[in-house]
């Protein structure tokens, strides 16, 4: 493989917990726990997992916005960005040093309404990044805004309207246009279609794929629906309670899952035939453990149908499976899985 565009190595994100009369530190929530992966230029990496597994925190870490949001956050590891030839560890950059890279790394947010300023017109929203990061004249920016709206399937006159005047799908198109405005190399999409109707989801996903082909974009696509992630991704990583538990080619992970948790996720994907036999569906028991008190060893062992006593002793590393992907389970080949 060529040098990756993004290389995440042993990333850990911890949020301190304070309590007591004097508000002393009493613990730590590890939202992301020793996660490593790479993203090649032009590919789509899908990140999937249940709510609360650390996907959004991982997205915010990639964009290096956690420190300004939560100054007490604890960050270790590296996030190397290779977009300018030489690798740059994003975690080592402050706001001023990070600003030139903002044009190359953009984000599409989950909620298309709250991510757009309700007091600004669509034209003002799209004009802001152009005004801050380019030397275009006002007339050039106006022309560029019209072009951006057309690229996402909207008409230039929409620039004069406010976000509340649009549907959810249209608002998300505006969010995509804003992310596209500076011609980024990497776009982090944090559940960009989860708040949309199913029919609109397909339109937005097709739009994102068309834009990727046209502009050579690289996506980190985050979702909790494994079927959507499979449709858009070249590779998939699966997270559970802050840990990366499976990684591999999208078709392999989707059609031949190795880890018991990935199998359970796939089993939960809705079927188009409501009367289809679902006798083989995997139903996990128990609740997701709290990140404040993660189980020892494998974090999935308290809900795993093939857990052994040894699973509590140490965190299993990612191991190469016969089907080609990596999975953090030494008992993947167990017949009961």
One Martini backbone bead per residue (centre of mass of N, CA, C, O) as a GRO file, in nm:
protein
  337
    1UNK     BB    1   0.099   0.034   0.019
    2UNK     BB    2   0.070   0.345   0.026
    3UNK     BB    3   0.083   0.628   0.163
    4UNK     BB    4  -0.112   0.748   0.385
    5UNK     BB    5  -0.323   1.007   0.466
    6UNK     BB    6  -0.408   0.845   0.734
    7UNK     BB    7  -0.250   0.789   1.070
    8UNK     BB    8  -0.347   0.587   1.333
    9UNK     BB    9  -0.179   0.567   1.667
   10UNK     BB   10  -0.262   0.474   1.968
   11UNK     BB   11  -0.539   0.597   2.040
   12UNK     BB   12  -0.627   0.804   2.330
   13UNK     BB   13  -0.939   0.897   2.500
   14UNK     BB   14  -0.978   1.101   2.795
   15UNK     BB   15  -1.223   1.168   3.056
   16UNK     BB   16  -1.246   1.331   3.329
   17UNK     BB   17  -1.367   1.266   3.666
   18UNK     BB   18  -1.562   1.454   3.896
   19UNK     BB   19  -1.579   1.470   4.267
   20UNK     BB   20  -1.712   1.596   4.532
   21UNK     BB   21  -1.661   1.877   4.714
   22UNK     BB   22  -1.367   1.938   4.551
   23UNK     BB   23  -1.356   1.824   4.267
   24UNK     BB   24  -1.214   1.556   4.222
   25UNK     BB   25  -1.051   1.314   4.076
   26UNK     BB   26  -1.219   0.979   4.017
   27UNK     BB   27  -1.176   0.941   3.696
   28UNK     BB   28  -1.212   0.766   3.365
   29UNK     BB   29  -1.306   0.810   3.026
   30UNK     BB   30  -1.261   0.577   2.762
   31UNK     BB   31  -1.361   0.640   2.446
   32UNK     BB   32  -1.063   0.579   2.342
   33UNK     BB   33  -0.870   0.258   2.301
   34UNK     BB   34  -0.607   0.193   2.129
   35UNK     BB   35  -0.624   0.310   1.824
   36UNK     BB   36  -0.568   0.163   1.486
   37UNK     BB   37  -0.527   0.322   1.157
   38UNK     BB   38  -0.580   0.353   0.797
   39UNK     BB   39  -0.594   0.598   0.516
   40UNK     BB   40  -0.633   0.611   0.191
   41UNK     BB   41  -0.627   0.767  -0.090
   42UNK     BB   42  -0.970   0.759  -0.208
   43UNK     BB   43  -1.097   0.623   0.029
   44UNK     BB   44  -1.337   0.433   0.233
   45UNK     BB   45  -1.385   0.448   0.580
   46UNK     BB   46  -1.559   0.245   0.796
   47UNK     BB   47  -1.739   0.321   1.105
   48UNK     BB   48  -1.866   0.088   1.346
   49UNK     BB   49  -2.134   0.110   1.599
   50UNK     BB   50  -2.258   0.172   1.877
   51UNK     BB   51  -2.376   0.371   2.091
   52UNK     BB   52  -2.088   0.479   2.275
   53UNK     BB   53  -1.807   0.364   2.128
   54UNK     BB   54  -1.640   0.640   1.996
   55UNK     BB   55  -1.683   0.766   1.710
   56UNK     BB   56  -1.713   1.077   1.754
   57UNK     BB   57  -1.450   1.114   1.913
   58UNK     BB   58  -1.270   1.023   1.681
   59UNK     BB   59  -1.353   1.248   1.485
   60UNK     BB   60  -1.260   1.486   1.670
   61UNK     BB   61  -0.965   1.398   1.681
   62UNK     BB   62  -0.898   1.422   1.379
   63UNK     BB   63  -0.981   1.743   1.388
   64UNK     BB   64  -0.873   1.875   1.650
   65UNK     BB   65  -1.138   1.963   1.876
   66UNK     BB   66  -1.115   1.872   2.178
   67UNK     BB   67  -0.950   2.085   2.331
   68UNK     BB   68  -1.143   2.332   2.289
   69UNK     BB   69  -1.391   2.180   2.418
   70UNK     BB   70  -1.186   1.995   2.624
   71UNK     BB   71  -0.911   2.075   2.801
   72UNK     BB   72  -0.904   1.794   2.992
   73UNK     BB   73  -0.828   1.616   2.784
   74UNK     BB   74  -0.683   1.292   2.706
   75UNK     BB   75  -0.400   1.258   2.481
   76UNK     BB   76  -0.284   0.976   2.292
   77UNK     BB   77  -0.068   0.947   2.040
   78UNK     BB   78  -0.141   0.940   1.678
   79UNK     BB   79  -0.212   1.181   1.395
   80UNK     BB   80  -0.121   1.132   1.070
   81UNK     BB   81  -0.076   1.372   0.812
   82UNK     BB   82  -0.008   1.343   0.435
   83UNK     BB   83  -0.109   1.588   0.242
   84UNK     BB   84   0.203   1.744   0.229
   85UNK     BB   85   0.396   1.471   0.247
   86UNK     BB   86   0.454   1.536   0.536
   87UNK     BB   87   0.411   1.434   0.841
   88UNK     BB   88   0.140   1.531   1.072
   89UNK     BB   89   0.070   1.580   1.405
   90UNK     BB   90  -0.232   1.689   1.506
   91UNK     BB   91  -0.200   1.676   1.827
   92UNK     BB   92   0.048   1.902   1.818
   93UNK     BB   93  -0.161   2.119   1.735
   94UNK     BB   94  -0.270   2.422   1.735
   95UNK     BB   95  -0.493   2.646   1.621
   96UNK     BB   96  -0.292   2.801   1.436
   97UNK     BB   97  -0.151   2.547   1.301
   98UNK     BB   98  -0.431   2.418   1.202
   99UNK     BB   99  -0.566   2.614   0.998
  100UNK     BB  100  -0.437   2.527   0.716
  101UNK     BB  101  -0.580   2.228   0.747
  102UNK     BB  102  -0.890   2.289   0.730
  103UNK     BB  103  -0.908   2.279   0.414
  104UNK     BB  104  -0.834   1.950   0.412
  105UNK     BB  105  -1.026   1.910   0.676
  106UNK     BB  106  -1.352   1.788   0.697
  107UNK     BB  107  -1.708   1.809   0.808
  108UNK     BB  108  -1.996   1.597   0.857
  109UNK     BB  109  -2.280   1.616   1.027
  110UNK     BB  110  -2.550   1.469   1.175
  111UNK     BB  111  -2.703   1.743   1.225
  112UNK     BB  112  -2.840   1.960   0.983
  113UNK     BB  113  -2.941   2.188   1.187
  114UNK     BB  114  -2.730   2.241   1.429
  115UNK     BB  115  -2.481   2.287   1.211
  116UNK     BB  116  -2.656   2.541   1.140
  117UNK     BB  117  -2.694   2.873   1.128
  118UNK     BB  118  -3.004   3.028   1.181
  119UNK     BB  119  -2.890   3.342   1.123
  120UNK     BB  120  -2.801   3.226   0.847
  121UNK     BB  121  -2.756   3.201   0.539
  122UNK     BB  122  -2.646   2.995   0.304
  123UNK     BB  123  -2.451   3.200   0.181
  124UNK     BB  124  -2.304   3.269   0.451
  125UNK     BB  125  -2.211   2.984   0.520
  126UNK     BB  126  -2.039   2.948   0.249
  127UNK     BB  127  -1.866   3.215   0.276
  128UNK     BB  128  -1.688   3.182   0.527
  129UNK     BB  129  -1.458   2.986   0.426
  130UNK     BB  130  -1.382   3.162   0.179
  131UNK     BB  131  -1.303   3.421   0.343
  132UNK     BB  132  -1.082   3.278   0.537
  133UNK     BB  133  -0.915   3.084   0.296
  134UNK     BB  134  -0.941   3.305   0.072
  135UNK     BB  135  -0.897   3.557  -0.216
  136UNK     BB  136  -1.171   3.617  -0.290
  137UNK     BB  137  -1.406   3.785  -0.415
  138UNK     BB  138  -1.730   3.857  -0.380
  139UNK     BB  139  -1.807   3.764  -0.670
  140UNK     BB  140  -1.657   3.491  -0.662
  141UNK     BB  141  -1.808   3.376  -0.419
  142UNK     BB  142  -2.091   3.385  -0.540
  143UNK     BB  143  -2.028   3.193  -0.773
  144UNK     BB  144  -1.930   2.955  -0.595
  145UNK     BB  145  -2.195   2.909  -0.440
  146UNK     BB  146  -2.366   2.834  -0.685
  147UNK     BB  147  -2.192   2.590  -0.765
  148UNK     BB  148  -2.219   2.427  -0.503
  149UNK     BB  149  -2.527   2.394  -0.510
  150UNK     BB  150  -2.531   2.240  -0.780
  151UNK     BB  151  -2.348   1.996  -0.685
  152UNK     BB  152  -2.592   1.925  -0.454
  153UNK     BB  153  -2.887   1.984  -0.595
  154UNK     BB  154  -2.911   2.305  -0.608
  155UNK     BB  155  -3.012   2.631  -0.621
  156UNK     BB  156  -2.882   2.947  -0.613
  157UNK     BB  157  -3.134   3.094  -0.468
  158UNK     BB  158  -3.091   2.940  -0.187
  159UNK     BB  159  -2.885   3.147  -0.057
  160UNK     BB  160  -3.132   3.338   0.064
  161UNK     BB  161  -3.188   3.120   0.267
  162UNK     BB  162  -3.283   2.940   0.545
  163UNK     BB  163  -3.255   2.642   0.708
  164UNK     BB  164  -3.570   2.622   0.799
  165UNK     BB  165  -3.665   2.611   0.479
  166UNK     BB  166  -3.565   2.315   0.491
  167UNK     BB  167  -3.497   2.008   0.465
  168UNK     BB  168  -3.299   1.767   0.582
  169UNK     BB  169  -3.163   1.694   0.310
  170UNK     BB  170  -3.095   1.987   0.228
  171UNK     BB  171  -2.921   2.057   0.473
  172UNK     BB  172  -2.709   1.837   0.416
  173UNK     BB  173  -2.621   1.959   0.146
  174UNK     BB  174  -2.508   2.213   0.272
  175UNK     BB  175  -2.297   2.068   0.448
  176UNK     BB  176  -2.145   1.951   0.203
  177UNK     BB  177  -2.081   2.218   0.062
  178UNK     BB  178  -1.911   2.332   0.294
  179UNK     BB  179  -1.697   2.100   0.289
  180UNK     BB  180  -1.629   2.153  -0.030
  181UNK     BB  181  -1.534   2.455  -0.068
  182UNK     BB  182  -1.200   2.385  -0.009
  183UNK     BB  183  -1.107   2.122  -0.130
  184UNK     BB  184  -1.071   1.861   0.016
  185UNK     BB  185  -0.917   1.547   0.104
  186UNK     BB  186  -1.079   1.520   0.385
  187UNK     BB  187  -1.381   1.351   0.507
  188UNK     BB  188  -1.579   1.362   0.798
  189UNK     BB  189  -1.857   1.140   0.855
  190UNK     BB  190  -2.105   1.184   1.110
  191UNK     BB  191  -2.374   1.044   1.058
  192UNK     BB  192  -2.518   1.185   0.783
  193UNK     BB  193  -2.809   0.985   0.773
  194UNK     BB  194  -2.959   0.924   1.055
  195UNK     BB  195  -3.172   1.191   1.034
  196UNK     BB  196  -3.296   1.047   0.784
  197UNK     BB  197  -3.470   0.933   0.553
  198UNK     BB  198  -3.439   0.661   0.363
  199UNK     BB  199  -3.473   0.798   0.082
  200UNK     BB  200  -3.263   1.028   0.149
  201UNK     BB  201  -3.015   0.863   0.210
  202UNK     BB  202  -2.959   0.767  -0.079
  203UNK     BB  203  -2.912   1.048  -0.202
  204UNK     BB  204  -2.671   1.133  -0.021
  205UNK     BB  205  -2.485   0.896  -0.081
  206UNK     BB  206  -2.471   0.935  -0.389
  207UNK     BB  207  -2.354   1.217  -0.374
  208UNK     BB  208  -2.090   1.146  -0.222
  209UNK     BB  209  -1.986   0.951  -0.442
  210UNK     BB  210  -1.977   1.151  -0.676
  211UNK     BB  211  -1.778   1.352  -0.537
  212UNK     BB  212  -1.547   1.153  -0.503
  213UNK     BB  213  -1.500   1.103  -0.807
  214UNK     BB  214  -1.458   1.408  -0.890
  215UNK     BB  215  -1.242   1.497  -0.629
  216UNK     BB  216  -1.086   1.270  -0.470
  217UNK     BB  217  -1.199   1.173  -0.208
  218UNK     BB  218  -1.175   1.119   0.146
  219UNK     BB  219  -1.330   0.886   0.374
  220UNK     BB  220  -1.486   0.904   0.699
  221UNK     BB  221  -1.742   0.671   0.778
  222UNK     BB  222  -1.999   0.712   1.016
  223UNK     BB  223  -2.186   0.438   1.174
  224UNK     BB  224  -2.451   0.192   1.283
  225UNK     BB  225  -2.498   0.084   0.987
  226UNK     BB  226  -2.371  -0.182   0.818
  227UNK     BB  227  -2.508  -0.158   0.536
  228UNK     BB  228  -2.418   0.131   0.470
  229UNK     BB  229  -2.114   0.094   0.510
  230UNK     BB  230  -2.083  -0.124   0.291
  231UNK     BB  231  -2.180   0.050   0.047
  232UNK     BB  232  -1.942   0.292   0.084
  233UNK     BB  233  -1.701   0.099   0.147
  234UNK     BB  234  -1.377  -0.048   0.143
  235UNK     BB  235  -1.347  -0.030   0.456
  236UNK     BB  236  -1.376  -0.183   0.793
  237UNK     BB  237  -1.447  -0.073   1.126
  238UNK     BB  238  -1.494  -0.206   1.458
  239UNK     BB  239  -1.662  -0.088   1.751
  240UNK     BB  240  -1.614  -0.132   2.122
  241UNK     BB  241  -1.583   0.051   2.387
  242UNK     BB  242  -1.320   0.196   2.226
  243UNK     BB  243  -1.260  -0.057   2.055
  244UNK     BB  244  -1.091  -0.241   1.817
  245UNK     BB  245  -1.228  -0.560   1.670
  246UNK     BB  246  -1.245  -0.493   1.348
  247UNK     BB  247  -1.069  -0.544   1.023
  248UNK     BB  248  -1.155  -0.480   0.668
  249UNK     BB  249  -1.294  -0.567   0.407
  250UNK     BB  250  -1.613  -0.500   0.337
  251UNK     BB  251  -1.707  -0.776   0.223
  252UNK     BB  252  -1.582  -0.953   0.442
  253UNK     BB  253  -1.718  -0.833   0.695
  254UNK     BB  254  -2.015  -0.868   0.589
  255UNK     BB  255  -2.005  -1.185   0.485
  256UNK     BB  256  -1.739  -1.262   0.702
  257UNK     BB  257  -1.762  -1.249   1.004
  258UNK     BB  258  -1.570  -1.293   1.309
  259UNK     BB  259  -1.676  -1.137   1.530
  260UNK     BB  260  -1.937  -1.160   1.747
  261UNK     BB  261  -2.027  -0.861   1.724
  262UNK     BB  262  -2.046  -0.842   1.416
  263UNK     BB  263  -2.259  -1.064   1.394
  264UNK     BB  264  -2.474  -0.911   1.558
  265UNK     BB  265  -2.496  -0.665   1.377
  266UNK     BB  266  -2.577  -0.821   1.119
  267UNK     BB  267  -2.832  -0.957   1.246
  268UNK     BB  268  -2.979  -0.657   1.288
  269UNK     BB  269  -3.038  -0.628   1.004
  270UNK     BB  270  -3.279  -0.547   0.813
  271UNK     BB  271  -3.535  -0.708   0.636
  272UNK     BB  272  -3.738  -0.698   0.352
  273UNK     BB  273  -3.862  -0.966   0.476
  274UNK     BB  274  -4.079  -1.002   0.740
  275UNK     BB  275  -4.116  -1.342   0.708
  276UNK     BB  276  -3.850  -1.418   0.762
  277UNK     BB  277  -3.617  -1.626   0.884
  278UNK     BB  278  -3.480  -1.549   1.234
  279UNK     BB  279  -3.349  -1.789   1.405
  280UNK     BB  280  -3.028  -1.690   1.365
  281UNK     BB  281  -3.048  -1.465   1.548
  282UNK     BB  282  -2.855  -1.244   1.739
  283UNK     BB  283  -2.897  -1.210   2.100
  284UNK     BB  284  -2.805  -0.988   2.317
  285UNK     BB  285  -2.713  -0.971   2.648
  286UNK     BB  286  -2.744  -0.709   2.815
  287UNK     BB  287  -2.554  -0.435   2.887
  288UNK     BB  288  -2.365  -0.182   2.831
  289UNK     BB  289  -2.096  -0.095   2.962
  290UNK     BB  290  -1.941   0.130   3.140
  291UNK     BB  291  -1.667   0.336   3.082
  292UNK     BB  292  -1.597   0.366   3.393
  293UNK     BB  293  -1.636   0.020   3.402
  294UNK     BB  294  -1.461  -0.181   3.250
  295UNK     BB  295  -1.393  -0.472   3.157
  296UNK     BB  296  -1.185  -0.704   3.174
  297UNK     BB  297  -1.024  -0.731   2.904
  298UNK     BB  298  -1.270  -0.806   2.720
  299UNK     BB  299  -1.534  -0.584   2.665
  300UNK     BB  300  -1.743  -0.822   2.542
  301UNK     BB  301  -1.771  -1.068   2.748
  302UNK     BB  302  -2.055  -0.998   2.896
  303UNK     BB  303  -2.207  -1.062   2.587
  304UNK     BB  304  -2.070  -1.318   2.498
  305UNK     BB  305  -2.137  -1.645   2.363
  306UNK     BB  306  -1.794  -1.735   2.375
  307UNK     BB  307  -1.693  -1.697   2.649
  308UNK     BB  308  -1.408  -1.705   2.858
  309UNK     BB  309  -1.202  -1.689   3.122
  310UNK     BB  310  -0.956  -1.567   2.955
  311UNK     BB  311  -1.101  -1.293   2.867
  312UNK     BB  312  -1.031  -1.143   3.157
  313UNK     BB  313  -0.706  -1.107   3.146
  314UNK     BB  314  -0.691  -0.985   2.839
  315UNK     BB  315  -0.641  -0.794   2.565
  316UNK     BB  316  -0.711  -0.865   2.256
  317UNK     BB  317  -0.564  -0.886   1.968
  318UNK     BB  318  -0.519  -0.841   1.647
  319UNK     BB  319  -0.607  -1.107   1.417
  320UNK     BB  320  -0.554  -1.309   1.165
  321UNK     BB  321  -0.773  -1.441   0.935
  322UNK     BB  322  -0.878  -1.666   0.699
  323UNK     BB  323  -1.055  -1.425   0.551
  324UNK     BB  324  -0.837  -1.152   0.604
  325UNK     BB  325  -0.906  -1.029   0.863
  326UNK     BB  326  -0.925  -0.849   1.163
  327UNK     BB  327  -0.946  -0.991   1.506
  328UNK     BB  328  -1.038  -0.961   1.866
  329UNK     BB  329  -1.030  -1.307   1.867
  330UNK     BB  330  -0.938  -1.642   1.963
  331UNK     BB  331  -1.263  -1.766   1.902
  332UNK     BB  332  -1.382  -1.735   1.604
  333UNK     BB  333  -1.394  -2.063   1.527
  334UNK     BB  334  -1.625  -2.118   1.687
  335UNK     BB  335  -1.916  -2.296   1.641
  336UNK     BB  336  -2.109  -2.087   1.822
  337UNK     BB  337  -2.060  -1.808   1.644
   0.00000   0.00000   0.00000
